[in-house]
Amino acid sequence: MYKVKSLQAEQLTEALSLVWEVFCRFEAPEYSQEGIAEFRNFLNNKEEIGKLDFYGAFDKASDIVGVLAMRKPSHISLFFVKAEYHRQGIGRQLFEKMLSDYQLQGIGVFTVNSSPYAV
């Protein structure tokens, strides 16, 4: 079981680094150079990133091993887990934490645009 919680602003650099690392390994091979650059620009856009609610999953050493970010009102914008932690239920834990928080706000329908690898 991993600790899953909302991330604070000072944790976003580590979270975005994880997103970029996982994107480069699993998603980028399916993207054009323009698409890769666009994703990188999004991650570097402090204004857009500041609009997201981030959740992180932490291992025993308190390192972030998974990230889920929500764009209000109900869109899953980023959802990444480090490769060595795949198939351990981290994505499910992240999703369930977000779901419980958002259901408290009366939100029950979510959208997501999935990558070819995630499908």
Short mmCIF file of the C-alpha atoms (twelve columns), coordinates in Angstrom:
data_MODEL
# 
_entry.id   MODEL 
# 
loop_
_atom_site.group_PDB 
_atom_site.id 
_atom_site.type_symbol 
_atom_site.label_atom_id 
_atom_site.label_alt_id 
_atom_site.label_comp_id 
_atom_site.label_asym_id 
_atom_site.label_seq_id 
_atom_site.Cartn_x 
_atom_site.Cartn_y 
_atom_site.Cartn_z 
_atom_site.pdbx_PDB_model_num 
ATOM 1   C CA . MET A 1   0.000   0.000  0.000   1 
ATOM 2   C CA . TYR A 2   1.285   3.416  -0.943  1 
ATOM 3   C CA . LYS A 3   0.508   6.727  0.693   1 
ATOM 4   C CA . VAL A 4   -1.652  8.852  -1.625  1 
ATOM 5   C CA . LYS A 5   -2.391  12.497 -0.947  1 
ATOM 6   C CA . SER A 6   -2.888  15.895 -2.515  1 
ATOM 7   C CA . LEU A 7   0.383   17.507 -3.511  1 
ATOM 8   C CA . GLN A 8   1.602   20.872 -2.298  1 
ATOM 9   C CA . ALA A 9   3.161   23.487 -4.585  1 
ATOM 10  C CA . GLU A 10  6.682   22.615 -3.440  1 
ATOM 11  C CA . GLN A 11  6.170   18.998 -4.584  1 
ATOM 12  C CA . LEU A 12  5.200   19.878 -8.156  1 
ATOM 13  C CA . THR A 13  8.749   19.962 -9.527  1 
ATOM 14  C CA . GLU A 14  9.276   16.338 -8.490  1 
ATOM 15  C CA . ALA A 15  5.816   15.357 -9.758  1 
ATOM 16  C CA . LEU A 16  6.329   16.997 -13.156 1 
ATOM 17  C CA . SER A 17  9.743   15.373 -13.463 1 
ATOM 18  C CA . LEU A 18  8.092   11.975 -12.980 1 
ATOM 19  C CA . VAL A 19  5.449   12.842 -15.593 1 
ATOM 20  C CA . TRP A 20  8.120   13.824 -18.121 1 
ATOM 21  C CA . GLU A 21  10.219  10.708 -17.411 1 
ATOM 22  C CA . VAL A 22  7.266   8.348  -17.892 1 
ATOM 23  C CA . PHE A 23  5.985   10.270 -20.915 1 
ATOM 24  C CA . CYS A 24  9.372   10.036 -22.631 1 
ATOM 25  C CA . ARG A 25  9.615   6.311  -22.048 1 
ATOM 26  C CA . PHE A 26  6.094   5.197  -22.905 1 
ATOM 27  C CA . GLU A 27  4.263   7.957  -24.772 1 
ATOM 28  C CA . ALA A 28  6.814   9.932  -26.783 1 
ATOM 29  C CA . PRO A 29  7.569   7.066  -29.210 1 
ATOM 30  C CA . GLU A 30  3.982   7.399  -30.488 1 
ATOM 31  C CA . TYR A 31  4.149   11.209 -30.843 1 
ATOM 32  C CA . SER A 32  5.605   13.511 -33.483 1 
ATOM 33  C CA . GLN A 33  8.426   15.850 -32.481 1 
ATOM 34  C CA . GLU A 34  5.849   18.643 -32.533 1 
ATOM 35  C CA . GLY A 35  3.594   16.672 -30.166 1 
ATOM 36  C CA . ILE A 36  6.467   15.986 -27.778 1 
ATOM 37  C CA . ALA A 37  7.420   19.672 -27.763 1 
ATOM 38  C CA . GLU A 38  3.799   20.662 -27.137 1 
ATOM 39  C CA . PHE A 39  3.567   18.336 -24.144 1 
ATOM 40  C CA . ARG A 40  6.848   19.689 -22.746 1 
ATOM 41  C CA . ASN A 41  5.580   23.250 -23.196 1 
ATOM 42  C CA . PHE A 42  2.427   22.337 -21.277 1 
ATOM 43  C CA . LEU A 43  4.487   20.941 -18.382 1 
ATOM 44  C CA . ASN A 44  6.568   24.140 -18.335 1 
ATOM 45  C CA . ASN A 45  3.519   26.435 -18.405 1 
ATOM 46  C CA . LYS A 46  3.231   27.525 -14.765 1 
ATOM 47  C CA . GLU A 47  -0.134  29.189 -15.349 1 
ATOM 48  C CA . GLU A 48  -1.736  26.043 -16.804 1 
ATOM 49  C CA . ILE A 49  -0.081  23.724 -14.284 1 
ATOM 50  C CA . GLY A 50  -1.291  26.025 -11.515 1 
ATOM 51  C CA . LYS A 51  -4.893  25.337 -12.549 1 
ATOM 52  C CA . LEU A 52  -4.533  21.612 -11.833 1 
ATOM 53  C CA . ASP A 53  -5.187  19.684 -8.624  1 
ATOM 54  C CA . PHE A 54  -2.343  17.188 -8.153  1 
ATOM 55  C CA . TYR A 55  -2.329  13.900 -6.289  1 
ATOM 56  C CA . GLY A 56  0.782   11.878 -5.593  1 
ATOM 57  C CA . ALA A 57  1.526   8.319  -4.532  1 
ATOM 58  C CA . PHE A 58  4.560   7.888  -2.305  1 
ATOM 59  C CA . ASP A 59  6.744   4.863  -1.602  1 
ATOM 60  C CA . LYS A 60  8.242   4.006  1.790   1 
ATOM 61  C CA . ALA A 61  11.154  6.386  1.147   1 
ATOM 62  C CA . SER A 62  8.637   9.218  0.573   1 
ATOM 63  C CA . ASP A 63  9.507   9.473  -3.127  1 
ATOM 64  C CA . ILE A 64  6.703   10.241 -5.566  1 
ATOM 65  C CA . VAL A 65  6.029   7.157  -7.684  1 
ATOM 66  C CA . GLY A 66  2.721   8.153  -9.269  1 
ATOM 67  C CA . VAL A 67  0.870   11.329 -10.227 1 
ATOM 68  C CA . LEU A 68  -2.708  12.171 -11.144 1 
ATOM 69  C CA . ALA A 69  -3.714  15.753 -11.964 1 
ATOM 70  C CA . MET A 70  -7.222  17.100 -12.395 1 
ATOM 71  C CA . ARG A 71  -8.400  20.094 -14.390 1 
ATOM 72  C CA . LYS A 72  -11.626 21.408 -12.906 1 
ATOM 73  C CA . PRO A 73  -14.350 20.673 -12.992 1 
ATOM 74  C CA . SER A 74  -13.785 16.985 -13.796 1 
ATOM 75  C CA . HIS A 75  -11.082 16.209 -16.373 1 
ATOM 76  C CA . ILE A 76  -8.144  13.888 -15.699 1 
ATOM 77  C CA . SER A 77  -5.278  15.813 -17.260 1 
ATOM 78  C CA . LEU A 78  -2.182  13.834 -16.216 1 
ATOM 79  C CA . PHE A 79  -2.012  10.237 -14.964 1 
ATOM 80  C CA . PHE A 80  1.448   8.654  -14.766 1 
ATOM 81  C CA . VAL A 81  3.153   5.957  -12.682 1 
ATOM 82  C CA . LYS A 82  6.891   5.217  -12.724 1 
ATOM 83  C CA . ALA A 83  7.702   2.158  -14.823 1 
ATOM 84  C CA . GLU A 84  9.086   0.052  -11.986 1 
ATOM 85  C CA . TYR A 85  5.834   0.587  -10.054 1 
ATOM 86  C CA . HIS A 86  3.422   -0.464 -12.820 1 
ATOM 87  C CA . ARG A 87  0.895   -3.208 -12.010 1 
ATOM 88  C CA . GLN A 88  1.029   -2.573 -8.239  1 
ATOM 89  C CA . GLY A 89  -2.313  -0.793 -7.842  1 
ATOM 90  C CA . ILE A 90  -0.868  2.713  -7.623  1 
ATOM 91  C CA . GLY A 91  -3.023  4.070  -10.434 1 
ATOM 92  C CA . ARG A 92  -6.102  2.633  -8.766  1 
ATOM 93  C CA . GLN A 93  -5.154  4.203  -5.427  1 
ATOM 94  C CA . LEU A 94  -4.590  7.590  -7.079  1 
ATOM 95  C CA . PHE A 95  -7.909  7.356  -8.904  1 
ATOM 96  C CA . GLU A 96  -9.821  6.279  -5.790  1 
ATOM 97  C CA . LYS A 97  -8.379  9.152  -3.715  1 
ATOM 98  C CA . MET A 98  -9.318  11.681 -6.398  1 
ATOM 99  C CA . LEU A 99  -12.741 10.080 -6.806  1 
ATOM 100 C CA . SER A 100 -13.527 10.284 -3.098  1 
ATOM 101 C CA . ASP A 101 -12.445 13.952 -2.964  1 
ATOM 102 C CA . TYR A 102 -14.430 14.924 -6.050  1 
ATOM 103 C CA . GLN A 103 -17.547 12.960 -5.076  1 
ATOM 104 C CA . LEU A 104 -17.634 15.000 -1.864  1 
ATOM 105 C CA . GLN A 105 -18.007 17.999 -4.184  1 
ATOM 106 C CA . GLY A 106 -20.902 16.316 -6.004  1 
ATOM 107 C CA . ILE A 107 -18.888 15.400 -9.106  1 
ATOM 108 C CA . GLY A 108 -19.362 11.887 -10.419 1 
ATOM 109 C CA . VAL A 109 -18.633 12.024 -14.148 1 
ATOM 110 C CA . PHE A 110 -15.077 12.457 -15.404 1 
ATOM 111 C CA . THR A 111 -13.389 12.841 -18.759 1 
ATOM 112 C CA . VAL A 112 -9.947  11.795 -19.933 1 
ATOM 113 C CA . ASN A 113 -8.071  11.747 -23.233 1 
ATOM 114 C CA . SER A 114 -6.025  8.566  -23.214 1 
ATOM 115 C CA . SER A 115 -2.750  7.948  -24.956 1 
ATOM 116 C CA . PRO A 116 -2.226  4.889  -27.175 1 
ATOM 117 C CA . TYR A 117 0.024   3.297  -24.518 1 
ATOM 118 C CA . ALA A 118 -2.533  3.784  -21.728 1 
ATOM 119 C CA . VAL A 119 -5.295  2.167  -23.743 1 
# 
